[in-house]
Amino acid sequence: MKDLGLGNTVKTTCAYCGVGCGVLATISPAGEVTVKGDPEHPANYGRLCSKGSALADTLSSIGRLVSPEIGGVKTDWDTALELVAKRFQKTIAEHGPDSVAFYVSGQLLTEDYYVANKLMKGFIGSANIDTNSRLCMASSVAGHRRAFGTDTVPGNYEDLEQADLVVLTGSNLAWCHPVIYQRLLAAKTTNPAMKVVNIDPRRTATSDIADLHLQIEVGADVTLFNRLLLAIVDSGHVDHDYVAAHVNGFDAAVEAARNEARADLGISDADLQAFIDLWTGTEKVVTVYSQGVNQSSSGSDKVNAIINCHLATGRIGHAGMGPFSVTGQPNAMGGREVGGLANMLACHLDLENADHREAVQDFWHAPAMPDQAGLKAVEMFDAVADGRIKAIWIMCTNPVVSMPEADKVRTALEDCDFVVVSDMYGDTDTALTADVLLPATGWSEKDGTVTNSDRTISRQRRFLAPVGQAKHDWDIISEVGRRMGWERAFAYTAPEDIFREYAALSSLGGKFGKDFDISAWDIGYDCMTPTRWGKERYFGNGGFYHADGRAKMLPVQYTAPKSAPTDAFPLRMNSGRVRDHWHTMTRTGQAARLSQHLAEPFIEIHPATAERLGIKPAHLVEVTSPHGKAIVRALITDRVRRREVFVPIHWTGQYSSAGRVDALVTGYTDPVSGQPESKATCVDAQPFAADFYAFAVSTAEPQPDCAYWAKARVDAGWRMELAGAKPADWEAFAISLFGKGDVTSVIDDARGIARIAVTRNGKLLGALFAGPEPVAVSRSHLASLLGEAPDAVLAGRPGADQPDAGPIICSCFSVGVNTILTAMEKDGLMTVEAIGKALSAGTNCGSCKPEIAQLIARTAIREAAE
């Protein structure tokens, strides 16, 4: 891959979550890229999580989309862009501007977002531009706007370190925002008096830091915070001066809480009282919330229930105090600021406000401006399905995997008149539905800005040349705009041009009394350092953005999840992320070490539930809902309750045969925010009937022909889990996976066991281990043999003189369970710190520390019982 300066180090920003970590990318004289955390960046101060640490592993050009394609046939940019422009023009002319749509992404840079928003709203004249950020933080936006009058994050990351109580609700911070988790853990170590409360129906790695874990019923957040609000009132903890000076709606909010038909919280009275006592008795409180709150059919009310408690006590806008939303994507905040949602204008201006619309239209010299909100994500794909939207452009996202009722979304796109997809890869589930594929640049190849969860704008900088003919998203969008007839409006030549125009536009925010105004920034674009826009904190002394300058407390009450358990679908399914993967794995799936920890889709299910359903450990489970099905591995654990299950969201059609769990998720949405309810779908789970289970490794990417498969990259190729109907010929099946070569096998048809190795020129092409039950072999050892000339492959395990690391716990340093157990047993290392010092495990991102601690605890309990 061509580089832009051997031996140089470039300051850029991580491509993953909304923490917005600074990254130092260095290109060696040999052209190899190394990545480490930027010690000067205020988000991470040098820390990186496992995903960020592995960014250099994702820079391969293998599999990249290298040229435009029309109908699966390579073409040139001129032909492709002319087709896109003409088809959109024709559709608009025949059916109006609302017959087209853009579906964009929180992984776009702000400059990309700005140009897309300008083209759709100001020139096409429709508000049908929405973003996958609708799936993760729209309820937070709605809650902020209702309470504060604008989408303002009141505090910053430092507040988590300065608080005396941090409440984590709907947030598995340890796995989803590991660097913030490590900052919190460090703060708690420094200040042992700090308390942490974790509110989550599921016990997660984050629960290990908690002094109190409230395992509440799914959806009961409003009731919990309403009870807290009543306790605040009844125990005399209201800040009456603050409320009188700055807040409307106090009485109505309290009355609604008193009159609520309360949900069963699912926790003991003692735990509820302990939470109330901590919250009311601690002045410096930060409430951190994330997808577990937002992804709900009542997510906006949950957000406002949290904010109500902070407004009632005046615990907002001061050091160590306030509600704090942590976002899931690297530029979800930038998308919010630029108006990338269907119901917003740039710079926190309001689409429904005629003066705001006119001002933006005049600034852009635009021919049109929609006077009503466009279609939000779920509505947008419903409109694709029923034919109201006849042309859609999808940028930097994979809705056929990530949207609820994902099978319906796939069918809608397959049937749509005209689908354009801009992406780095042409084989994503969504790209396979496209009429036109446009190769886009990715992280390391792009220049622009992003905004993180605490309003810090950072530069993402290019340090590698684009792969093939890939172009930047802003450049592609601008070229289409010019070809549609708006040459002057889209005459950008560099992202700096766009940022300066955007900054100038933000003066309208100041003009209309909004918070977002960076027009006075005198910051050189190339040398821009991470800078938080606006104040350090907002609302400590009022100054809200409603017309009267006051905040609003909202009267909110419990609303049950829309999906209710039935005899056919009795289990409540929670969905979420795993530690080492990101969204739909288009990037993290490229890094072998990120699949070592969890290599296939799974379902967490309670032991009693599994026993009742006849589901055995490590066997496969077929999970069904009214909208679809998935086949996943059983992980039997008491981390979930008996009537609930958990499944991860990441696996796609590229990495598993039936792991797209969003095919199961209902399309119910929050009526205010439009955010889908992704954590409360009701499902059934039953054992999946398989004649055989198998594990295989292969130097070449396999194309398995069986009912179940899941594959992941390893350093020298691929690993696979397989299951289904028993093949008629095991050796032929193995050759179909690995290619032709010399076959060595041990096959026992009577017992249903097969062990097969295929070599060529003495080097291992692949190995297959099959049996009637899930096979027990050393997976990491077998993966290490690919391309080598090993002895005794069919043993499935290393010899006595070769240590077996076992399943990987620490992805950063590839430290396995067996290695840690050996250090504990032989060297007496019985603390996380001692393990880290000896093995490095847990010393980088720290995400594996909870698992190491659990391993130590289980060993100590076993030894005490002996």
Buried (B, 14 or more C-beta within 10 A) or exposed (E): BEBBEEEEBBBBBBBBBBBBBBBBBBBEEEEEBEBBBBEEBBBBBBBBBBBBBBBBBBBEEEBBBBBBBBEEEEBEBEEBBBBBBEBBBEBBEEBEBBBBBBBBBBBBBBBBBBBBBBBBBBBBBBBBBBBBBBBBBBBBBBBBBBBBBBBBBBBBBBBBBBBBBBBBBBBBBBBBBBBBBBBBBBBBEEEEEBBBBBBBBBBBBBBBBBEBBBBBBBBBBBBBBBBBBBBBBEEEBBBEEBBEEBBBBBEEBBEBBEEBEBBEBBBEEEBBEBBBEBBBEBBBBBBBBBBBBBBBBBBBBBBBBBBBBBBBBBBBBBBBBBBBBBBBBBBBBBBBBBBBBBBBBBBBBBBEEEEBBEBBBEBBEBEEBBEEBBBBBBBBBBBBBEEBBBBBBBBBBBBBBBBBBBBBBBBBBEEBBBBBBBBBBBBBBBBBBBBBBBBBBBBBBBBBBBBBBBBBBBBBBBBBEBBEBBBBBBBBBBBBBBBBEBEEBBEBEBBBBBBBBBBEBBBBBBBBEBBBBBBEBEBEBEEBBBBBBBBBBBBBEBBBBBEEEBBBBBBBBBBBBBBEEEEEBBBBBBBBBBBBBBBBBBBBBBBBBBBBBBBBBBBBBBEEBBEEBEBBEBBBBBBBBBBBBBBBBBBBBEBBBBBBBBBBBBBBBBBBBBBBBBBBBBBBBBEBBBBBBBBBBBBBBEBBEBBBBBBBBBBEEBEBEBBBBBBBBBEBBBBBBBBBEBBEEBBEBBBBBBBEBEBBBEBEEEEBBBBBBBBBEEBBBBBBBBBEEBBEBBBBBBBBBBEEEBEEBBBBEBEEEEEBBBBBBBBBBBBBBBBBBBBBEEEEBBEBEBBBEBBBBBBBBBBBBBBBBEBBEEBEEEEEEE
